[in-house]
Amino acid sequence: MPYRRGLSNIHQLSNDFVQKEGRHSTRPEMFQMMQARTTPDGSVMWSNEQRRQVMDQMT
């Protein structure tokens, strides 16, 4: 779904996730959607090392 001005907010991401997956996202899933990008080969690219460490602590 295209977001206004190329931006996404937590509510749009949450609604899209519910429509796609049929369930509500967990806190770590939402954090990953906001702070990381999945590359075409399936690996996760974090915005910075601190964000990756926070995710490791949550899981």
PQR file of N, CA, C, O and H, with PARSE charges and radii, in Angstrom:
ATOM      1  N   MET A   1       0.837  -1.174   0.000 -0.4000 1.5000
ATOM      2  CA  MET A   1       0.000   0.000   0.000 -0.0000 2.0000
ATOM      3  C   MET A   1       0.885   1.241   0.000  0.5500 1.7000
ATOM      4  O   MET A   1       1.780   1.354   0.838 -0.5500 1.4000
ATOM      5  N   PRO A   2       0.657   2.161  -0.909 -0.5600 1.5000
ATOM      6  CA  PRO A   2       1.453   3.395  -0.891  0.2800 2.0000
ATOM      7  C   PRO A   2       1.023   4.306   0.250  0.5500 1.7000
ATOM      8  O   PRO A   2      -0.168   4.473   0.516 -0.5500 1.4000
ATOM      9  N   TYR A   3       1.989   4.879   0.905 -0.4000 1.5000
ATOM     10  CA  TYR A   3       1.710   5.776   2.017 -0.0000 2.0000
ATOM     11  C   TYR A   3       1.861   7.213   1.554  0.5500 1.7000
ATOM     12  O   TYR A   3       2.622   7.509   0.633 -0.5500 1.4000
ATOM     13  H   TYR A   3       2.956   4.743   0.689  0.4000 1.0000
ATOM     14  N   ARG A   4       1.133   8.090   2.197 -0.4000 1.5000
ATOM     15  CA  ARG A   4       1.206   9.508   1.840 -0.0000 2.0000
ATOM     16  C   ARG A   4       2.624  10.036   1.975  0.5500 1.7000
ATOM     17  O   ARG A   4       3.288   9.799   2.984 -0.5500 1.4000
ATOM     18  H   ARG A   4       0.514   7.850   2.946  0.4000 1.0000
ATOM     19  N   ARG A   5       3.085  10.750   0.963 -0.4000 1.5000
ATOM     20  CA  ARG A   5       4.402  11.380   0.943 -0.0000 2.0000
ATOM     21  C   ARG A   5       5.525  10.408   1.262  0.5500 1.7000
ATOM     22  O   ARG A   5       6.572  10.819   1.763 -0.5500 1.4000
ATOM     23  H   ARG A   5       2.545  10.943   0.144  0.4000 1.0000
ATOM     24  N   GLY A   6       5.327   9.125   0.980 -0.4000 1.5000
ATOM     25  CA  GLY A   6       6.372   8.146   1.211 -0.0000 2.0000
ATOM     26  C   GLY A   6       6.572   7.773   2.662  0.5500 1.7000
ATOM     27  O   GLY A   6       7.506   7.041   2.987 -0.5500 1.4000
ATOM     28  H   GLY A   6       4.477   8.791   0.573  0.4000 1.0000
ATOM     29  N   LEU A   7       5.717   8.259   3.539 -0.4000 1.5000
ATOM     30  CA  LEU A   7       5.855   7.979   4.966 -0.0000 2.0000
ATOM     31  C   LEU A   7       4.857   6.918   5.398  0.5500 1.7000
ATOM     32  O   LEU A   7       3.813   6.746   4.769 -0.5500 1.4000
ATOM     33  H   LEU A   7       4.958   8.854   3.275  0.4000 1.0000
ATOM     34  N   SER A   8       5.169   6.225   6.445 -0.4000 1.5000
ATOM     35  CA  SER A   8       4.231   5.275   7.024 -0.0000 2.0000
ATOM     36  C   SER A   8       4.132   5.575   8.512  0.5500 1.7000
ATOM     37  O   SER A   8       5.104   6.005   9.133 -0.5500 1.4000
ATOM     38  H   SER A   8       6.017   6.364   6.956  0.4000 1.0000
ATOM     39  N   ASN A   9       2.963   5.349   9.073 -0.4000 1.5000
ATOM     40  CA  ASN A   9       2.843   5.528  10.515 -0.0000 2.0000
ATOM     41  C   ASN A   9       2.418   4.204  11.134  0.5500 1.7000
ATOM     42  O   ASN A   9       2.062   3.264  10.424 -0.5500 1.4000
ATOM     43  H   ASN A   9       2.173   5.001   8.568  0.4000 1.0000
ATOM     44  N   ILE A  10       2.456   4.137  12.434 -0.4000 1.5000
ATOM     45  CA  ILE A  10       2.209   2.887  13.139 -0.0000 2.0000
ATOM     46  C   ILE A  10       0.789   2.367  12.905  0.5500 1.7000
ATOM     47  O   ILE A  10       0.573   1.155  12.880 -0.5500 1.4000
ATOM     48  H   ILE A  10       2.744   4.902  13.010  0.4000 1.0000
ATOM     49  N   HIS A  11      -0.170   3.263  12.735 -0.4000 1.5000
ATOM     50  CA  HIS A  11      -1.551   2.845  12.528 -0.0000 2.0000
ATOM     51  C   HIS A  11      -1.738   2.239  11.145  0.5500 1.7000
ATOM     52  O   HIS A  11      -2.427   1.229  10.997 -0.5500 1.4000
ATOM     53  H   HIS A  11       0.006   4.247  12.755  0.4000 1.0000
ATOM     54  N   GLN A  12      -1.128   2.851  10.127 -0.4000 1.5000
ATOM     55  CA  GLN A  12      -1.211   2.289   8.785 -0.0000 2.0000
ATOM     56  C   GLN A  12      -0.530   0.930   8.721  0.5500 1.7000
ATOM     57  O   GLN A  12      -1.063  -0.004   8.123 -0.5500 1.4000
ATOM     58  H   GLN A  12      -0.569   3.672  10.247  0.4000 1.0000
ATOM     59  N   LEU A  13       0.644   0.812   9.333 -0.4000 1.5000
ATOM     60  CA  LEU A  13       1.350  -0.468   9.344 -0.0000 2.0000
ATOM     61  C   LEU A  13       0.535  -1.538  10.058  0.5500 1.7000
ATOM     62  O   LEU A  13       0.455  -2.677   9.598 -0.5500 1.4000
ATOM     63  H   LEU A  13       1.078   1.570   9.819  0.4000 1.0000
ATOM     64  N   SER A  14      -0.069  -1.168  11.183 -0.4000 1.5000
ATOM     65  CA  SER A  14      -0.871  -2.120  11.942 -0.0000 2.0000
ATOM     66  C   SER A  14      -2.088  -2.580  11.143  0.5500 1.7000
ATOM     67  O   SER A  14      -2.389  -3.774  11.101 -0.5500 1.4000
ATOM     68  H   SER A  14      -0.004  -0.243  11.557  0.4000 1.0000
ATOM     69  N   ASN A  15      -2.782  -1.648  10.517 -0.4000 1.5000
ATOM     70  CA  ASN A  15      -3.955  -2.020   9.707 -0.0000 2.0000
ATOM     71  C   ASN A  15      -3.568  -2.912   8.540  0.5500 1.7000
ATOM     72  O   ASN A  15      -4.260  -3.887   8.246 -0.5500 1.4000
ATOM     73  H   ASN A  15      -2.538  -0.679  10.551  0.4000 1.0000
ATOM     74  N   ASP A  16      -2.474  -2.587   7.876 -0.4000 1.5000
ATOM     75  CA  ASP A  16      -2.009  -3.412   6.762 -0.0000 2.0000
ATOM     76  C   ASP A  16      -1.644  -4.813   7.225  0.5500 1.7000
ATOM     77  O   ASP A  16      -1.933  -5.792   6.536 -0.5500 1.4000
ATOM     78  H   ASP A  16      -1.913  -1.795   8.114  0.4000 1.0000
ATOM     79  N   PHE A  17      -1.008  -4.914   8.394 -0.4000 1.5000
ATOM     80  CA  PHE A  17      -0.625  -6.212   8.928 -0.0000 2.0000
ATOM     81  C   PHE A  17      -1.857  -7.064   9.217  0.5500 1.7000
ATOM     82  O   PHE A  17      -1.882  -8.252   8.896 -0.5500 1.4000
ATOM     83  H   PHE A  17      -0.774  -4.119   8.953  0.4000 1.0000
ATOM     84  N   VAL A  18      -2.879  -6.459   9.822 -0.4000 1.5000
ATOM     85  CA  VAL A  18      -4.111  -7.186  10.135 -0.0000 2.0000
ATOM     86  C   VAL A  18      -4.776  -7.680   8.855  0.5500 1.7000
ATOM     87  O   VAL A  18      -5.245  -8.816   8.800 -0.5500 1.4000
ATOM     88  H   VAL A  18      -2.859  -5.494  10.083  0.4000 1.0000
ATOM     89  N   GLN A  19      -4.819  -6.840   7.831 -0.4000 1.5000
ATOM     90  CA  GLN A  19      -5.435  -7.244   6.570 -0.0000 2.0000
ATOM     91  C   GLN A  19      -4.649  -8.361   5.902  0.5500 1.7000
ATOM     92  O   GLN A  19      -5.235  -9.277   5.325 -0.5500 1.4000
ATOM     93  H   GLN A  19      -4.437  -5.916   7.876  0.4000 1.0000
ATOM     94  N   LYS A  20      -3.334  -8.290   5.976 -0.4000 1.5000
ATOM     95  CA  LYS A  20      -2.488  -9.283   5.310 -0.0000 2.0000
ATOM     96  C   LYS A  20      -2.423 -10.600   6.074  0.5500 1.7000
ATOM     97  O   LYS A  20      -2.554 -11.669   5.479 -0.5500 1.4000
ATOM     98  H   LYS A  20      -2.858  -7.546   6.445  0.4000 1.0000
ATOM     99  N   GLU A  21      -2.222 -10.529   7.389 -0.4000 1.5000
ATOM    100  CA  GLU A  21      -1.999 -11.727   8.208 -0.0000 2.0000
ATOM    101  C   GLU A  21      -3.250 -12.258   8.897  0.5500 1.7000
ATOM    102  O   GLU A  21      -3.284 -13.418   9.307 -0.5500 1.4000
ATOM    103  H   GLU A  21      -2.115  -9.660   7.872  0.4000 1.0000
ATOM    104  N   GLY A  22      -4.282 -11.421   9.030 -0.4000 1.5000
ATOM    105  CA  GLY A  22      -5.498 -11.865   9.706 -0.0000 2.0000
ATOM    106  C   GLY A  22      -5.389 -11.885  11.222  0.5500 1.7000
ATOM    107  O   GLY A  22      -6.219 -12.498  11.894 -0.5500 1.4000
ATOM    108  H   GLY A  22      -4.255 -10.479   8.698  0.4000 1.0000
ATOM    109  N   ARG A  23      -4.382 -11.225  11.765 -0.4000 1.5000
ATOM    110  CA  ARG A  23      -4.194 -11.144  13.219 -0.0000 2.0000
ATOM    111  C   ARG A  23      -3.481  -9.847  13.542  0.5500 1.7000
ATOM    112  O   ARG A  23      -2.947  -9.185  12.652 -0.5500 1.4000
ATOM    113  H   ARG A  23      -3.708 -10.727  11.220  0.4000 1.0000
ATOM    114  N   HIS A  24      -3.473  -9.484  14.815 -0.4000 1.5000
ATOM    115  CA  HIS A  24      -2.767  -8.267  15.235 -0.0000 2.0000
ATOM    116  C   HIS A  24      -1.292  -8.588  15.455  0.5500 1.7000
ATOM    117  O   HIS A  24      -0.943  -9.689  15.880 -0.5500 1.4000
ATOM    118  H   HIS A  24      -3.907 -10.022  15.538  0.4000 1.0000
ATOM    119  N   SER A  25      -0.443  -7.629  15.167 -0.4000 1.5000
ATOM    120  CA  SER A  25       0.997  -7.830  15.305 -0.0000 2.0000
ATOM    121  C   SER A  25       1.415  -7.749  16.764  0.5500 1.7000
ATOM    122  O   SER A  25       0.758  -7.103  17.581 -0.5500 1.4000
ATOM    123  H   SER A  25      -0.727  -6.735  14.822  0.4000 1.0000
ATOM    124  N   THR A  26       2.513  -8.411  17.073 -0.4000 1.5000
ATOM    125  CA  THR A  26       3.085  -8.328  18.416 -0.0000 2.0000
ATOM    126  C   THR A  26       3.989  -7.104  18.479  0.5500 1.7000
ATOM    127  O   THR A  26       4.313  -6.510  17.450 -0.5500 1.4000
ATOM    128  H   THR A  26       3.046  -8.936  16.410  0.4000 1.0000
ATOM    129  N   ARG A  27       4.389  -6.735  19.670 -0.4000 1.5000
ATOM    130  CA  ARG A  27       5.254  -5.564  19.834 -0.0000 2.0000
ATOM    131  C   ARG A  27       6.579  -5.715  19.073  0.5500 1.7000
ATOM    132  O   ARG A  27       6.989  -4.779  18.387 -0.5500 1.4000
ATOM    133  H   ARG A  27       4.127  -7.218  20.505  0.4000 1.0000
ATOM    134  N   PRO A  28       7.262  -6.870  19.174 -0.5600 1.5000
ATOM    135  CA  PRO A  28       8.506  -7.008  18.395  0.2800 2.0000
ATOM    136  C   PRO A  28       8.281  -6.936  16.881  0.5500 1.7000
ATOM    137  O   PRO A  28       9.109  -6.377  16.162 -0.5500 1.4000
ATOM    138  N   GLU A  29       7.178  -7.492  16.395 -0.4000 1.5000
ATOM    139  CA  GLU A  29       6.887  -7.412  14.960 -0.0000 2.0000
ATOM    140  C   GLU A  29       6.674  -5.966  14.523  0.5500 1.7000
ATOM    141  O   GLU A  29       7.162  -5.555  13.471 -0.5500 1.4000
ATOM    142  H   GLU A  29       6.505  -7.946  16.979  0.4000 1.0000
ATOM    143  N   MET A  30       5.947  -5.195  15.327 -0.4000 1.5000
ATOM    144  CA  MET A  30       5.695  -3.797  14.992 -0.0000 2.0000
ATOM    145  C   MET A  30       7.001  -2.994  15.032  0.5500 1.7000
ATOM    146  O   MET A  30       7.238  -2.151  14.167 -0.5500 1.4000
ATOM    147  H   MET A  30       5.550  -5.529  16.182  0.4000 1.0000
ATOM    148  N   PHE A  31       7.840  -3.256  16.028 -0.4000 1.5000
ATOM    149  CA  PHE A  31       9.127  -2.573  16.128 -0.0000 2.0000
ATOM    150  C   PHE A  31       9.974  -2.857  14.896  0.5500 1.7000
ATOM    151  O   PHE A  31      10.602  -1.952  14.348 -0.5500 1.4000
ATOM    152  H   PHE A  31       7.647  -3.941  16.731  0.4000 1.0000
ATOM    153  N   GLN A  32       9.991  -4.124  14.457 -0.4000 1.5000
ATOM    154  CA  GLN A  32      10.777  -4.486  13.290 -0.0000 2.0000
ATOM    155  C   GLN A  32      10.235  -3.812  12.036  0.5500 1.7000
ATOM    156  O   GLN A  32      11.019  -3.384  11.188 -0.5500 1.4000
ATOM    157  H   GLN A  32       9.480  -4.859  14.903  0.4000 1.0000
ATOM    158  N   MET A  33       8.918  -3.708  11.896 -0.4000 1.5000
ATOM    159  CA  MET A  33       8.338  -3.051  10.732 -0.0000 2.0000
ATOM    160  C   MET A  33       8.722  -1.566  10.688  0.5500 1.7000
ATOM    161  O   MET A  33       8.898  -0.999   9.609 -0.5500 1.4000
ATOM    162  H   MET A  33       8.282  -4.055  12.584  0.4000 1.0000
ATOM    163  N   MET A  34       8.849  -0.947  11.854 -0.4000 1.5000
ATOM    164  CA  MET A  34       9.162   0.477  11.900 -0.0000 2.0000
ATOM    165  C   MET A  34      10.663   0.754  11.746  0.5500 1.7000
ATOM    166  O   MET A  34      11.037   1.809  11.233 -0.5500 1.4000
ATOM    167  H   MET A  34       8.707  -1.407  12.730  0.4000 1.0000
ATOM    168  N   GLN A  35      11.521  -0.162  12.174 -0.4000 1.5000
ATOM    169  CA  GLN A  35      12.949   0.128  12.262 -0.0000 2.0000
ATOM    170  C   GLN A  35      13.832  -0.669  11.300  0.5500 1.7000
ATOM    171  O   GLN A  35      15.035  -0.418  11.229 -0.5500 1.4000
ATOM    172  H   GLN A  35      11.217  -1.019  12.590  0.4000 1.0000
ATOM    173  N   ALA A  36      13.271  -1.610  10.570 -0.4000 1.5000
ATOM    174  CA  ALA A  36      14.098  -2.452   9.707 -0.0000 2.0000
ATOM    175  C   ALA A  36      13.452  -2.626   8.346  0.5500 1.7000
ATOM    176  O   ALA A  36      12.255  -2.405   8.162 -0.5500 1.4000
ATOM    177  H   ALA A  36      12.293  -1.814  10.628  0.4000 1.0000
ATOM    178  N   ARG A  37      14.282  -3.027   7.405 -0.4000 1.5000
ATOM    179  CA  ARG A  37      13.795  -3.343   6.061 -0.0000 2.0000
ATOM    180  C   ARG A  37      14.250  -4.746   5.715  0.5500 1.7000
ATOM    181  O   ARG A  37      15.363  -5.150   6.052 -0.5500 1.4000
ATOM    182  H   ARG A  37      15.254  -3.206   7.554  0.4000 1.0000
ATOM    183  N   THR A  38      13.384  -5.485   5.039 -0.4000 1.5000
ATOM    184  CA  THR A  38      13.736  -6.817   4.589 -0.0000 2.0000
ATOM    185  C   THR A  38      14.249  -6.715   3.151  0.5500 1.7000
ATOM    186  O   THR A  38      13.578  -6.162   2.280 -0.5500 1.4000
ATOM    187  H   THR A  38      12.480  -5.156   4.765  0.4000 1.0000
ATOM    188  N   THR A  39      15.422  -7.242   2.922 -0.4000 1.5000
ATOM    189  CA  THR A  39      16.017  -7.195   1.593 -0.0000 2.0000
ATOM    190  C   THR A  39      15.419  -8.299   0.726  0.5500 1.7000
ATOM    191  O   THR A  39      14.813  -9.228   1.259 -0.5500 1.4000
ATOM    192  H   THR A  39      15.967  -7.691   3.630  0.4000 1.0000
ATOM    193  N   PRO A  40      15.574  -8.223  -0.597 -0.5600 1.5000
ATOM    194  CA  PRO A  40      15.001  -9.253  -1.479  0.2800 2.0000
ATOM    195  C   PRO A  40      15.477 -10.670  -1.178  0.5500 1.7000
ATOM    196  O   PRO A  40      14.754 -11.630  -1.448 -0.5500 1.4000
ATOM    197  N   ASP A  41      16.683 -10.819  -0.621 -0.4000 1.5000
ATOM    198  CA  ASP A  41      17.161 -12.171  -0.301 -0.0000 2.0000
ATOM    199  C   ASP A  41      16.638 -12.684   1.038  0.5500 1.7000
ATOM    200  O   ASP A  41      16.981 -13.795   1.441 -0.5500 1.4000
ATOM    201  H   ASP A  41      17.270 -10.040  -0.401  0.4000 1.0000
ATOM    202  N   GLY A  42      15.806 -11.892   1.743 -0.4000 1.5000
ATOM    203  CA  GLY A  42      15.171 -12.328   2.979 -0.0000 2.0000
ATOM    204  C   GLY A  42      15.876 -11.905   4.253  0.5500 1.7000
ATOM    205  O   GLY A  42      15.346 -12.126   5.342 -0.5500 1.4000
ATOM    206  H   GLY A  42      15.527 -10.989   1.416  0.4000 1.0000
ATOM    207  N   SER A  43      17.049 -11.307   4.156 -0.4000 1.5000
ATOM    208  CA  SER A  43      17.747 -10.863   5.361 -0.0000 2.0000
ATOM    209  C   SER A  43      17.171  -9.524   5.831  0.5500 1.7000
ATOM    210  O   SER A  43      16.543  -8.803   5.056 -0.5500 1.4000
ATOM    211  H   SER A  43      17.480 -11.127   3.271  0.4000 1.0000
ATOM    212  N   VAL A  44      17.390  -9.205   7.093 -0.4000 1.5000
ATOM    213  CA  VAL A  44      16.854  -7.985   7.692 -0.0000 2.0000
ATOM    214  C   VAL A  44      17.967  -6.950   7.810  0.5500 1.7000
ATOM    215  O   VAL A  44      19.046  -7.249   8.322 -0.5500 1.4000
ATOM    216  H   VAL A  44      17.900  -9.790   7.722  0.4000 1.0000
ATOM    217  N   MET A  45      17.705  -5.735   7.338 -0.4000 1.5000
ATOM    218  CA  MET A  45      18.671  -4.652   7.406 -0.0000 2.0000
ATOM    219  C   MET A  45      18.136  -3.610   8.395  0.5500 1.7000
ATOM    220  O   MET A  45      17.101  -2.993   8.141 -0.5500 1.4000
ATOM    221  H   MET A  45      16.829  -5.492   6.922  0.4000 1.0000
ATOM    222  N   TRP A  46      18.832  -3.412   9.515 -0.4000 1.5000
ATOM    223  CA  TRP A  46      18.401  -2.488  10.559 -0.0000 2.0000
ATOM    224  C   TRP A  46      18.873  -1.081  10.260  0.5500 1.7000
ATOM    225  O   TRP A  46      19.885  -0.887   9.585 -0.5500 1.4000
ATOM    226  H   TRP A  46      19.672  -3.913   9.721  0.4000 1.0000
ATOM    227  N   SER A  47      18.121  -0.074  10.774 -0.4000 1.5000
ATOM    228  CA  SER A  47      18.489   1.320  10.551 -0.0000 2.0000
ATOM    229  C   SER A  47      19.803   1.665  11.248  0.5500 1.7000
ATOM    230  O   SER A  47      20.560   2.506  10.763 -0.5500 1.4000
ATOM    231  H   SER A  47      17.299  -0.232  11.322  0.4000 1.0000
ATOM    232  N   ASN A  48      20.077   1.019  12.386 -0.4000 1.5000
ATOM    233  CA  ASN A  48      21.380   1.155  13.042 -0.0000 2.0000
ATOM    234  C   ASN A  48      21.560   0.016  14.043  0.5500 1.7000
ATOM    235  O   ASN A  48      20.616  -0.723  14.326 -0.5500 1.4000
ATOM    236  H   ASN A  48      19.462   0.337  12.780  0.4000 1.0000
ATOM    237  N   GLU A  49      22.742  -0.120  14.562 -0.4000 1.5000
ATOM    238  CA  GLU A  49      23.072  -1.239  15.454 -0.0000 2.0000
ATOM    239  C   GLU A  49      22.264  -1.197  16.754  0.5500 1.7000
ATOM    240  O   GLU A  49      21.906  -2.247  17.289 -0.5500 1.4000
ATOM    241  H   GLU A  49      23.508   0.480  14.332  0.4000 1.0000
ATOM    242  N   GLN A  50      21.976  -0.012  17.262 -0.4000 1.5000
ATOM    243  CA  GLN A  50      21.215   0.110  18.509 -0.0000 2.0000
ATOM    244  C   GLN A  50      19.816  -0.483  18.351  0.5500 1.7000
ATOM    245  O   GLN A  50      19.321  -1.133  19.271 -0.5500 1.4000
ATOM    246  H   GLN A  50      22.266   0.840  16.828  0.4000 1.0000
ATOM    247  N   ARG A  51      19.176  -0.273  17.213 -0.4000 1.5000
ATOM    248  CA  ARG A  51      17.837  -0.826  16.975 -0.0000 2.0000
ATOM    249  C   ARG A  51      17.877  -2.347  16.962  0.5500 1.7000
ATOM    250  O   ARG A  51      16.972  -2.998  17.485 -0.5500 1.4000
ATOM    251  H   ARG A  51      19.578   0.256  16.465  0.4000 1.0000
ATOM    252  N   ARG A  52      18.932  -2.922  16.362 -0.4000 1.5000
ATOM    253  CA  ARG A  52      19.060  -4.373  16.332 -0.0000 2.0000
ATOM    254  C   ARG A  52      19.230  -4.938  17.745  0.5500 1.7000
ATOM    255  O   ARG A  52      18.675  -5.988  18.067 -0.5500 1.4000
ATOM    256  H   ARG A  52      19.667  -2.393  15.938  0.4000 1.0000
ATOM    257  N   GLN A  53      19.994  -4.241  18.579 -0.4000 1.5000
ATOM    258  CA  GLN A  53      20.198  -4.683  19.951 -0.0000 2.0000
ATOM    259  C   GLN A  53      18.896  -4.627  20.749  0.5500 1.7000
ATOM    260  O   GLN A  53      18.626  -5.525  21.546 -0.5500 1.4000
ATOM    261  H   GLN A  53      20.444  -3.388  18.317  0.4000 1.0000
ATOM    262  N   VAL A  54      18.092  -3.595  20.550 -0.4000 1.5000
ATOM    263  CA  VAL A  54      16.792  -3.482  21.235 -0.0000 2.0000
ATOM    264  C   VAL A  54      15.914  -4.656  20.830  0.5500 1.7000
ATOM    265  O   VAL A  54      15.249  -5.248  21.679 -0.5500 1.4000
ATOM    266  H   VAL A  54      18.311  -2.865  19.903  0.4000 1.0000
ATOM    267  N   MET A  55      15.899  -5.003  19.546 -0.4000 1.5000
ATOM    268  CA  MET A  55      15.090  -6.128  19.078 -0.0000 2.0000
ATOM    269  C   MET A  55      15.575  -7.429  19.702  0.5500 1.7000
ATOM    270  O   MET A  55      14.760  -8.260  20.104 -0.5500 1.4000
ATOM    271  H   MET A  55      16.440  -4.522  18.856  0.4000 1.0000
ATOM    272  N   ASP A  56      16.878  -7.617  19.790 -0.4000 1.5000
ATOM    273  CA  ASP A  56      17.420  -8.825  20.427 -0.0000 2.0000
ATOM    274  C   ASP A  56      16.982  -8.925  21.876  0.5500 1.7000
ATOM    275  O   ASP A  56      16.730 -10.024  22.371 -0.5500 1.4000
ATOM    276  H   ASP A  56      17.540  -6.942  19.464  0.4000 1.0000
ATOM    277  N   GLN A  57      16.888  -7.790  22.567 -0.4000 1.5000
ATOM    278  CA  GLN A  57      16.469  -7.808  23.970 -0.0000 2.0000
ATOM    279  C   GLN A  57      14.977  -8.142  24.103  0.5500 1.7000
ATOM    280  O   GLN A  57      14.568  -8.771  25.079 -0.5500 1.4000
ATOM    281  H   GLN A  57      17.093  -6.897  22.165  0.4000 1.0000
ATOM    282  N   MET A  58      14.167  -7.723  23.126 -0.4000 1.5000
ATOM    283  CA  MET A  58      12.726  -7.988  23.195 -0.0000 2.0000
ATOM    284  C   MET A  58      12.385  -9.439  22.907  0.5500 1.7000
ATOM    285  O   MET A  58      11.363  -9.943  23.372 -0.5500 1.4000
ATOM    286  H   MET A  58      14.499  -7.212  22.334  0.4000 1.0000
ATOM    287  N   THR A  59      13.240 -10.117  22.137 -0.4000 1.5000
ATOM    288  CA  THR A  59      12.922 -11.506  21.773 -0.0000 2.0000
ATOM    289  C   THR A  59      13.692 -12.490  22.575  0.5500 1.7000
ATOM    290  O   THR A  59      13.536 -13.697  22.388 -0.5500 1.4000
ATOM    291  H   THR A  59      14.070  -9.707  21.759  0.4000 1.0000
TER
END
